[in-house]
């Protein structure tokens, strides 16, 4: 199971770090990702780590967000800087392995003054 945390209310220009902790090690991981879904919008990919470490980002977050992982802690992170109101959404972590497709419950991020 995945447990996302770290969301909250932040002013525009501020930063947050999201964490996604796995309850145990996951064998054969293919991708580790963060998605987000704003009210009335489809869920969208924010950032992804593929296999050994290649990262991909949505154009809207490039240069502001950084995805990373700590294998020893079985934890995925999303460092979000220079936050904008349009970044407000529920953020979900996702891990796809050879056998499983896991989703966390999501954590709310609200960017507002």
N, C-alpha and C positions, 0 to 999 in steps of 0.2 A: 504494500500500500504506500501511497504517497501523501505527504502532509505539507501543504504550502502555508507559509506564514510571512509576515513582514509588511503586509499592506497597511494602509492608513491614510490619513488626511495630510496633505502636504501643500505648501504654497507653490505657485508657479516658479520655476527656477530651482526648486529644491531637489533633494535626492532621497531615494529609498533603496534598500536592498531586500529583495525577496529571497526566501530560502525554500527549498523543496527537499524534505528528508524522506528517504526510503526506509521502510521498516527493516529491510535487510538488503544484502547484496543481490543484485540482479545479474544473472548470467546472460551473456550474449547480447548485450545492448547494441542496438543499431543507431538509435537517435535519442537525444535528450532535448526537450524543447520547452519553451514558454509560449503560451497562447494567451490571447485576451479577447474578451467579449464585452462590448459596450451596449447599453440598452438600445434595442431596436436594430442592432447590427449583427452581422454574422461573426462567429469566432474567427480570429485571424492569427496567423503565425507571427510571433514577435521575434524570436531568436531560436537557434537550433545548434546543437553540437552533434556532428556526425561522426560516428565511429571513433577513430583515434584522436580527433580534436578539431577537425575543420568546422568553422563556425559560419553561420548564415544569419543575416539580419533583415528584417523588413526595412524598406527604404526610409520609412517614417521615423525609425529609431536609430539608424546608423550614426555612429559618432557620439551617441548619448547613452546607449545601453550596452552593457557587456555581460555576456553569459559565461559562466565558468562552473567548474565542478570540483569537488573534493572527494576523491574516490575513497579515502580512508574513512570519511564520515558518511559516505553514501548520500551526499547532499549536492543538489544543484542550486546555483545562485543566479540571480539577475540583478546586477547593479544598474540602477536607473538614475541618471543625472539630467540636469536641465529639464526637469519635467514640465510638461505643458498640460493645459486643461484637456486637450484631446487625448491625452494618455489615460484619462480616467476610464476604468473598466474593472471587471473581475479578471484576475490573472490566474491562469491554470498551468500547472506543470504536467508534462507528458513524457513517458518513457516507453519506447518501443523496443522490445527484444525479439529474439527468434520465436518465442512462445507466448509473449504477453504484450498487451497494449494497456498501459496503466495511466490513469488520470488522477490528479489530486482534486480536492474539493473546491479549490479556488480561494483567492484572497483579494479583497476589495482595495483598489487604489483610487483615491479621489484627489485630484489636483485642483485646488480652488483657493482663491484669496478670501 
